Amino acid sequence: MKLVIAPEPAAWLGPLLDTLGRRDCLVVAPWALPARFSSTFPRHVLREVRQVSVPGFALARGALRRVAARVGGGADLRLTLELRRALDGLVSRVLPRGLTHIVAPSLAALRTFAAAPEAECVLVQDLPVLRQLHRDLDDAAEALPEARFLQNYRAPLDVVVRQEQEHVLARRVLVGGHYARRLVTRRLPSERVGALVLPPPARRLEFAADSRFVLLAGTTASRHGLEVALAAVEQVRGLTLLARRGPGSFERSLTHSRLRVVDAADQLPPVRAVVAPAWAECCAVETAAAVQRGVPLIATDRARGWCEATLVAPGDARALARALEATVRTADAHERTSRLERAEASSPQGVGLHTSPARTELVSSCLVS
């Protein structure tokens, strides 16, 4: 039997159950009963699996999260860590016999893995590597003095150590991108580190070469690089930044003339590019959506996940602006070429246009622009 611990609804859960074989899995999902009536999490994810729920857990978690949101200052992160710790302790005391595999997410695995050394223990690294997260956010706070509040998003030292102990106990660690892989393989052999598979993003993006919009990967949180993205967009004529509404930013950025804030459910207009200038490790859905739809992606190494992207250094607004300008020039050149090809296709002269002076002049402008 294979045990899967899922403290919260998660995108990784469905693909992982498919890989393990659903009929052989027992899923500890404290939120499972309320989630059946929720439109925010697909019901089919838990089909054909045996479930163990904790009555009242989802209601208590929801109430605590509302309190944490009002408190701010990283309280929501601390709440998540404490709930995971509690669930790990509970599961470790009631493990069934004969387990062949145990799968658990970061900071919900230590005691359970230790209680079943004979099982194949797989750690889902769905949280950032905390020790590096603190360093990255300190760098952001130093570069943006008005964003000192980013230093509030940190875990206690015992939690950092706990995460690193989980890495040691796990037979395999699944991570969400190149950056996380590089961090984890500093301590573990590379053959023990694999890729965390996520389903295709639900949000669809459309590319348009003539669009004036650039989409920020993540939310309006400063740790996702909102201020850096705005500084870059200011340097490129005619562009406006789209960003999902989220906590952890200051009002001056949200009222910027080149920013348009959207809600998660809003229909997005076509975009020219997706930018992911996050200061710290993150896996925003917009990065995968960009690659899926052929939208140019410009990102820091912390934010690209497993995607191919034009890389820029965290905090380097000038490099981001240059990458945006190059994307705009390339898109404009392709658009001009496409218009000419459409004109040729509809022209009665056909091939004769290939040698026309207008064609020569236009292609030359595309090459040098």
Summary of the structure (lengths in Angstrom):
residues: 369
radius of gyration: 23.7
end to end distance: 61.0
largest distance: 80.8
contacts: 1188
relative contact order: 0.09
helix: 48%
strand: 15%
